Amino acid sequence: MQPLFDFFFFQSLPVSAGDHRMALPVPRYVDAGRPAAAAAVVVASVIGRKRGSFTRVIVVRASANFKQNKQQHEQQMRQGRSQDVRSACPSSPLRTVDEVASRLGREIALANLERLFRQQAAGVDRPPANGGSSDRPVRVAYQGSRGSYCQEATARAFPSSSACEVFPCAHMEEAFAVLEDRSADRAVVPAENSLDGPIDRNLDLLLRHPGIRILAELVLPVNHCLLSLPGAPRSSLRRVISHPQALSHCRRNLEALDLEVDEVWCTADAARFVAENRVADTAVIWSQMAAREFGLRILVSNFQDHHQGGNFNRFLQLGLSAGQTQEFTGGGVARKTTVAFSLEGGASDLFRAMWIFESRGVRVTRVDHRPNRAKPLRVVDRGTDGLGKATYLDYVFVLDVDGSALDAAVAAALAQLEEIAVFARVLGSYASTCHSR
């Protein structure tokens, strides 16, 4: 069996010749009509993602019988069946298979190439997550689609568009996945609405991904906008469409319009449809960002009903390391720590956990709970009162407390919590910023 070498060719990724990699347009070498690719087989595809410009890694396994390939190429040249690869692709660093061997060095072993592949897959040659000394923008993912309120929060968190590269994640899990595979340096996710409560799914995902930490928190007022096609007269409106949550926030104002109201589960698709198809009789309730993204006109800003105390969204900025924190800017900034834990006595012991903090002057600002997936049931022996055993659902409790985990009082409380808890984990210690308007 003839030996095989693995060569790595990168598309849309600037690389140096010193690491034995070359920038190579993929179609040029996977076309069976090219003599140099006649013996090539594509055996792998994407290992890295980068929104806007995907980084593709193509592994081409080429025969090491360079002499035979060269003879075939020369024969084709004599027969005039194809143009020389070198003249067809004058800018390509890969001209013939023989030149590849010369450039890479015939002594390069398969093990060394596999090592390069593993390093790229692990992201060891990526710039630092916070940009470091590199000129590469910080890559920021946000949950939802273009025009979402989460995109607005991302713009507030990273106001310098030249310093970051922002892209959406259509699925909630994807925002966590791109952090773990280092396709993104930061992710912004919604955590809670002051009227509708927390977004439980994101809290579950945070508990399921222990390597991801909360790096910052941002609270923003909700601004539901009534959007329509530019130039369309307001009298032409016949219906209003939006997500059920947004519609519920604007119920009284919608009744005053006396228009047909339709629910849609993807407001982004609805807004895009209205804009692209020039639908003049339909308005959309969505964000200011959506108006800019889809070229719609804002008929009414702050269209939501005015509840006493207001309507606010809370967002979290997530990352892999708590050591590099990009704090949300503006507004009142405070320090906060979030800790998750489970207790042997379940909810009956929760007062003990909270007292550990309160007794040290550390204010507990938020309490939440999620199902304990590791131990969903808790069995309690109540033999002393003659009732036998009782079975309850078990929970993981989540507390937000004032102060940094580095503060002496908070650190002491966390240490004591670990003594009484079945498990305890700090989800993040971070800056909290609130914009009241």
C-alpha positions as CSV (number, residue, x, y, z in Angstrom):
1,M,0.0,0.0,0.0
2,Q,1.4,3.4,-1.0
3,P,1.9,5.9,1.9
4,L,-0.5,8.8,2.3
5,F,0.2,12.3,3.5
6,D,-2.5,14.6,5.0
7,F,-2.3,18.2,3.8
8,F,-4.4,21.0,5.3
9,F,-5.7,23.7,3.2
10,F,-7.5,26.7,4.7
11,Q,-10.1,28.8,2.9
12,S,-10.8,32.4,4.0
13,L,-8.2,32.3,6.7
14,P,-4.9,34.2,6.4
15,V,-2.0,31.9,7.4
16,S,1.7,31.9,7.3
17,A,4.0,29.6,5.4
18,G,5.9,28.9,8.5
19,D,3.3,26.6,10.0
20,H,3.1,24.5,6.8
21,R,-0.4,25.7,5.8
22,M,-1.4,27.5,2.6
23,A,-4.4,29.6,1.6
24,L,-6.1,27.5,-1.1
25,P,-9.4,28.1,-2.8
26,V,-11.2,24.8,-2.4
27,P,-13.0,24.4,-5.8
28,R,-9.7,24.6,-7.6
29,Y,-8.4,21.4,-6.1
30,V,-11.5,19.3,-5.7
31,D,-12.5,19.5,-9.3
32,A,-11.9,16.1,-10.9
33,G,-11.0,17.9,-14.1
34,R,-7.7,19.2,-12.6
35,P,-4.8,16.8,-13.0
36,A,-3.4,17.6,-9.6
37,A,-6.6,16.7,-8.0
38,A,-7.2,13.5,-9.8
39,A,-6.0,11.4,-6.8
40,A,-7.4,13.7,-4.2
41,V,-10.3,12.8,-1.9
42,V,-12.0,15.3,0.5
43,V,-12.3,13.5,3.8
44,A,-13.3,16.3,6.2
45,S,-15.0,19.6,6.2
46,V,-15.8,22.3,8.7
47,I,-14.1,22.3,12.1
48,G,-14.4,26.0,12.9
49,R,-17.1,28.6,12.4
50,K,-16.8,32.3,12.1
51,R,-20.0,34.2,11.2
52,G,-19.8,36.4,8.1
53,S,-16.7,34.6,6.9
54,F,-16.7,30.8,7.6
55,T,-13.4,29.3,8.3
56,R,-13.3,26.0,6.5
57,V,-10.7,23.3,7.0
58,I,-10.5,20.8,4.1
59,V,-8.4,17.8,4.6
60,V,-7.2,16.5,1.2
61,R,-5.6,13.0,1.2
62,A,-3.2,12.9,-1.8
63,S,-1.3,9.9,-3.1
64,A,2.4,10.1,-2.3
65,N,3.3,8.5,-5.7
66,F,4.5,11.9,-6.9
67,K,6.3,10.5,-9.9
68,Q,3.2,8.9,-11.3
69,N,1.1,12.1,-10.8
70,K,3.8,14.1,-12.6
71,Q,3.9,11.6,-15.5
72,Q,0.1,11.8,-15.9
73,H,0.2,15.6,-15.9
74,E,3.0,15.7,-18.5
75,Q,1.0,13.2,-20.7
76,Q,-2.1,15.5,-20.5
77,M,0.1,18.4,-21.5
78,R,1.3,16.6,-24.5
79,Q,-2.2,15.6,-25.6
80,G,-3.4,19.2,-25.2
81,R,-6.4,18.1,-23.1
82,S,-6.0,20.6,-20.4
83,Q,-4.1,23.8,-19.6
84,D,-1.2,23.7,-17.3
85,V,-2.3,24.2,-13.7
86,R,0.5,26.7,-13.2
87,S,-0.8,28.9,-16.0
88,A,-4.4,28.5,-15.0
89,C,-3.7,29.3,-11.4
90,P,-0.6,31.6,-11.5
91,S,-1.2,32.8,-8.0
92,S,-1.6,29.4,-6.4
93,P,1.2,28.2,-4.1
94,L,0.2,24.6,-5.0
95,R,1.2,24.0,-8.6
96,T,1.8,20.3,-8.8
97,V,1.8,17.5,-6.3
98,D,5.6,17.3,-6.7
99,E,5.9,20.9,-5.7
100,V,3.7,20.3,-2.7
101,A,6.1,17.7,-1.5
102,S,9.0,20.0,-2.1
103,R,7.4,22.8,-0.2
104,L,6.2,20.8,2.8
105,G,9.2,18.6,2.9
106,R,9.0,14.9,2.2
107,E,10.1,14.1,5.7
108,I,7.0,15.6,7.3
109,A,5.3,12.7,9.0
110,L,1.6,12.0,9.2
111,A,1.8,12.5,13.0
112,N,3.0,16.0,12.6
113,L,0.1,16.9,10.3
114,E,-2.4,15.3,12.6
115,R,-0.9,17.5,15.4
116,L,-1.6,20.6,13.3
117,F,-5.2,19.4,12.8
118,R,-5.7,18.9,16.5
119,Q,-4.3,22.3,17.4
120,Q,-6.6,24.0,14.9
121,A,-9.6,22.1,16.2
122,A,-8.7,23.0,19.8
123,G,-8.3,26.7,18.8
124,V,-4.8,27.0,20.2
125,D,-3.8,29.4,17.5
126,R,-6.7,31.7,18.1
127,P,-6.1,35.2,19.4
128,P,-6.9,35.9,23.1
129,A,-10.6,35.9,23.9
130,N,-10.6,39.5,24.9
131,G,-8.7,40.6,21.8
132,G,-5.4,40.9,23.8
133,S,-2.7,42.5,21.7
134,S,-4.3,41.2,18.5
135,D,-6.1,43.5,16.2
136,R,-8.9,40.9,15.6
137,P,-12.3,42.1,16.8
138,V,-13.9,40.4,19.7
139,R,-16.5,37.9,18.4
140,V,-19.9,38.3,20.1
141,A,-22.8,36.0,19.7
142,Y,-26.3,36.9,20.7
143,Q,-29.4,34.8,21.1
144,G,-32.2,35.4,18.6
145,S,-32.4,36.9,15.1
146,R,-31.5,40.2,13.5
147,G,-33.5,43.0,15.0
148,S,-34.1,41.3,18.3
149,Y,-34.0,43.0,21.7
150,C,-30.9,40.8,22.4
151,Q,-29.1,42.4,19.5
152,E,-30.0,45.8,21.0
153,A,-28.5,44.7,24.3
154,T,-25.4,43.6,22.5
155,A,-25.0,46.9,20.8
156,R,-25.2,48.6,24.3
157,A,-22.7,46.2,25.7
158,F,-20.2,46.6,22.9
159,P,-20.8,50.1,21.5
160,S,-17.7,50.2,19.3
161,S,-18.7,48.3,16.1
162,S,-15.1,48.3,14.9
163,A,-13.9,46.5,18.0
164,C,-16.3,43.5,17.8
165,E,-17.8,41.1,15.3
166,V,-21.5,40.4,16.2
167,F,-23.6,37.5,14.9
168,P,-26.9,35.9,15.8
169,C,-27.7,32.4,17.2
170,A,-31.0,31.1,16.0
171,H,-31.2,28.4,18.7
172,M,-30.7,29.1,22.5
173,E,-28.2,26.2,22.8
174,E,-26.1,27.6,20.0
175,A,-25.0,30.6,22.0
176,F,-23.4,28.3,24.5
177,A,-22.0,26.0,21.9
178,V,-20.1,28.8,20.1
179,L,-18.5,29.8,23.3
180,E,-17.3,26.3,24.1
181,D,-15.9,25.7,20.6
182,R,-14.4,29.2,20.6
183,S,-16.3,30.4,17.6
184,A,-17.3,33.3,19.9
185,D,-15.5,35.1,22.7
186,R,-18.7,36.5,24.3
187,A,-22.4,35.7,24.2
188,V,-25.3,37.9,25.2
189,V,-28.5,36.1,26.3
190,P,-31.8,37.3,27.7
191,A,-32.4,36.3,31.3
192,E,-35.6,37.8,32.6
193,N,-38.5,40.2,31.9
194,S,-39.9,42.2,34.7
195,L,-43.5,41.3,33.8
196,D,-43.2,37.7,32.5
197,G,-40.4,36.4,34.7
198,P,-37.1,34.5,34.1
199,I,-36.2,32.6,31.0
200,D,-35.7,29.3,32.6
201,R,-34.1,27.6,29.6
202,N,-31.1,29.9,29.7
203,L,-30.6,29.2,33.4
204,D,-30.8,25.5,32.7
205,L,-28.2,25.8,30.0
206,L,-25.9,27.8,32.3
207,L,-26.1,25.0,34.9
208,R,-25.4,22.4,32.3
209,H,-22.3,24.2,31.0
210,P,-19.9,24.6,34.0
211,G,-17.2,26.1,31.9
212,I,-19.3,29.1,31.0
213,R,-19.5,32.0,33.5
214,I,-21.6,35.2,33.8
215,L,-19.3,38.1,33.1
216,A,-21.7,41.0,33.2
217,E,-25.4,41.9,33.6
218,L,-27.4,44.6,31.8
219,V,-31.0,45.8,32.6
220,L,-32.7,47.8,29.9
221,P,-36.2,49.3,29.6
222,V,-38.4,47.6,27.0
223,N,-39.3,49.8,24.0
224,H,-41.9,48.1,21.8
225,C,-42.2,50.0,18.5
226,L,-45.1,49.9,16.1
227,L,-43.4,49.5,12.7
228,S,-44.8,49.7,9.2
229,L,-43.6,50.0,5.6
230,P,-42.0,53.4,4.8
231,G,-44.4,55.6,2.9
232,A,-47.5,53.6,3.6
233,P,-50.3,55.7,5.0
234,R,-51.4,54.9,8.6
235,S,-55.0,54.7,7.4
236,S,-54.1,51.7,5.2
237,L,-53.3,49.5,8.2
238,R,-55.6,46.5,8.7
239,R,-53.7,44.3,11.1
240,V,-50.8,44.2,13.6
241,I,-48.6,41.1,14.1
242,S,-46.0,40.2,16.7
243,H,-44.9,37.6,19.2
244,P,-47.5,36.8,21.8
245,Q,-45.4,38.2,24.6
246,A,-45.0,41.6,22.8
247,L,-48.7,41.6,22.1
248,S,-49.6,41.0,25.7
249,H,-47.4,44.0,26.7
250,C,-49.3,46.2,24.3
251,R,-52.8,44.9,24.8
252,R,-54.6,48.2,25.8
253,N,-52.9,50.2,23.1
254,L,-53.8,47.5,20.5
255,E,-57.5,47.7,21.6
256,A,-57.4,51.5,21.0
257,L,-56.2,50.9,17.4
258,D,-59.1,48.6,16.6
259,L,-57.1,46.6,14.1
260,E,-56.9,42.8,13.6
261,V,-54.2,41.3,15.8
262,D,-52.3,38.1,14.7
263,E,-49.7,36.2,16.7
264,V,-46.5,35.0,15.0
265,W,-43.8,32.9,16.7
266,C,-40.9,34.5,14.7
267,T,-41.2,38.3,14.5
268,A,-38.0,38.4,12.5
269,D,-39.6,36.4,9.6
270,A,-42.8,38.5,9.8
271,A,-40.9,41.8,9.7
272,R,-38.7,40.6,6.8
273,F,-41.8,39.5,4.9
274,V,-43.5,42.9,5.4
275,A,-40.4,44.7,4.2
276,E,-39.5,42.5,1.2
277,N,-43.0,42.1,-0.1
278,R,-44.1,45.7,0.5
279,V,-47.0,44.7,2.6
280,A,-48.6,48.1,3.3
281,D,-51.6,47.0,5.4
282,T,-49.6,45.2,8.2
283,A,-47.7,46.7,11.1
284,V,-45.2,44.8,13.3
285,I,-44.5,45.3,17.0
286,W,-40.8,45.0,17.5
287,S,-37.6,46.9,18.4
288,Q,-35.9,50.0,17.1
289,M,-33.1,47.7,16.0
290,A,-35.6,45.9,13.8
291,A,-36.6,49.1,12.1
292,R,-33.0,49.7,11.1
293,E,-32.3,46.1,10.1
294,F,-35.3,45.8,7.8
295,G,-35.8,49.3,6.7
296,L,-39.2,49.8,8.4
297,R,-40.7,53.1,9.7
298,I,-41.4,53.6,13.4
299,L,-45.0,54.8,13.7
300,V,-45.1,54.8,17.5
301,S,-42.2,54.4,19.9
302,N,-42.8,52.9,23.4
303,F,-46.0,51.4,22.2
304,Q,-46.2,49.1,25.3
305,D,-48.8,49.7,28.0
306,H,-47.3,51.8,30.8
307,H,-47.3,49.5,33.8
308,Q,-46.6,50.9,37.2
309,G,-42.8,50.5,37.8
310,G,-42.1,50.0,34.1
311,N,-41.2,47.1,31.9
312,F,-37.5,45.9,31.8
313,N,-35.4,43.1,30.3
314,R,-32.4,41.6,32.0
315,F,-29.5,40.3,29.9
316,L,-26.4,38.4,30.8
317,Q,-23.0,38.5,29.1
318,L,-21.4,35.1,29.2
319,G,-17.8,33.9,28.5
320,L,-15.4,31.0,29.2
321,S,-13.2,32.9,31.7
322,A,-14.2,35.1,34.6
323,G,-10.7,36.7,34.3
324,Q,-11.5,38.8,31.3
325,T,-14.7,40.8,32.0
326,Q,-16.2,43.3,29.5
327,E,-18.4,45.4,31.8
328,F,-21.6,46.9,30.4
329,T,-21.0,50.7,30.3
330,G,-23.2,53.5,31.5
331,G,-25.9,53.6,34.1
332,G,-25.5,52.6,37.7
333,V,-22.8,49.9,38.1
334,A,-22.8,47.5,41.0
335,R,-21.1,44.2,41.8
336,K,-23.1,41.0,42.0
337,T,-22.4,37.3,42.6
338,T,-24.6,34.3,41.4
339,V,-24.3,31.0,43.1
340,A,-26.1,27.7,42.4
341,F,-26.4,24.9,45.0
342,S,-28.5,22.0,46.2
343,L,-29.4,21.1,49.8
344,E,-29.9,17.8,51.6
345,G,-33.1,19.0,53.1
346,G,-34.4,20.7,50.0
347,A,-36.5,23.8,50.3
348,S,-36.7,23.3,54.1
349,D,-33.0,24.2,54.4
350,L,-33.2,27.2,52.1
351,F,-33.5,29.6,55.0
352,R,-30.2,28.3,56.4
353,A,-28.4,29.0,53.1
354,M,-29.9,32.5,52.9
355,W,-29.1,33.3,56.5
356,I,-25.4,32.5,55.8
357,F,-25.3,35.6,53.6
358,E,-27.7,37.8,55.5
359,S,-26.0,37.3,58.8
360,R,-22.8,38.7,57.3
361,G,-24.5,41.7,55.9
362,V,-24.6,40.3,52.3
363,R,-28.0,41.1,50.8
364,V,-29.7,38.3,48.9
365,T,-31.3,40.1,45.9
366,R,-32.8,37.2,43.9
367,V,-33.9,33.6,44.5
368,D,-34.7,31.1,41.8
369,H,-34.9,27.3,41.5
370,R,-34.6,24.7,38.8
371,P,-35.1,20.9,38.6
372,N,-32.2,18.9,40.0
373,R,-31.4,16.8,36.9
374,A,-28.7,14.9,38.7
375,K,-31.1,13.8,41.5
376,P,-34.7,14.6,40.5
377,L,-36.3,12.9,43.5
378,R,-35.6,13.3,47.2
379,V,-36.9,10.7,49.6
380,V,-37.5,11.7,53.2
381,D,-37.9,9.2,56.1
382,R,-40.7,10.5,58.3
383,G,-40.8,7.5,60.6
384,T,-40.8,9.6,63.8
385,D,-44.3,10.7,63.1
386,G,-45.6,7.4,61.8
387,L,-46.1,8.6,58.2
388,G,-43.3,6.5,56.7
389,K,-41.3,7.8,53.7
390,A,-42.2,10.8,51.6
391,T,-40.9,11.5,48.1
392,Y,-40.5,15.1,46.8
393,L,-39.0,16.6,43.7
394,D,-35.5,18.0,44.3
395,Y,-34.2,21.3,43.1
396,V,-31.1,23.4,42.4
397,F,-31.4,26.8,44.0
398,V,-29.9,29.9,42.5
399,L,-29.1,33.0,44.6
400,D,-28.0,36.5,43.5
401,V,-26.2,38.4,46.2
402,D,-24.7,41.9,46.4
403,G,-20.9,42.1,46.2
404,S,-18.0,40.4,44.6
405,A,-16.9,36.9,45.3
406,L,-13.5,38.5,46.3
407,D,-15.2,40.5,49.1
408,A,-14.3,39.1,52.5
409,A,-17.9,38.7,53.6
410,V,-19.1,37.1,50.4
411,A,-16.1,34.8,50.3
412,A,-16.7,33.7,53.9
413,A,-20.4,33.1,53.1
414,L,-19.6,31.0,50.0
415,A,-17.2,28.9,52.0
416,Q,-19.8,28.1,54.7
417,L,-22.4,27.4,52.0
418,E,-20.2,24.7,50.6
419,E,-20.1,23.0,54.1
420,I,-23.9,22.6,54.2
421,A,-24.7,22.1,50.5
422,V,-24.7,18.9,48.5
423,F,-23.0,20.9,45.8
424,A,-22.3,24.6,45.2
425,R,-20.9,26.5,42.3
426,V,-20.4,30.2,41.6
427,L,-21.9,31.0,38.2
428,G,-20.3,34.3,38.1
429,S,-19.1,37.4,39.9
430,Y,-19.7,40.4,37.7
431,A,-20.7,44.0,37.1
432,S,-24.4,44.8,37.0
433,T,-25.6,47.8,35.1
434,C,-29.2,49.1,35.0
435,H,-30.5,51.8,32.6
436,S,-33.8,53.1,33.9
437,R,-34.7,54.8,30.6
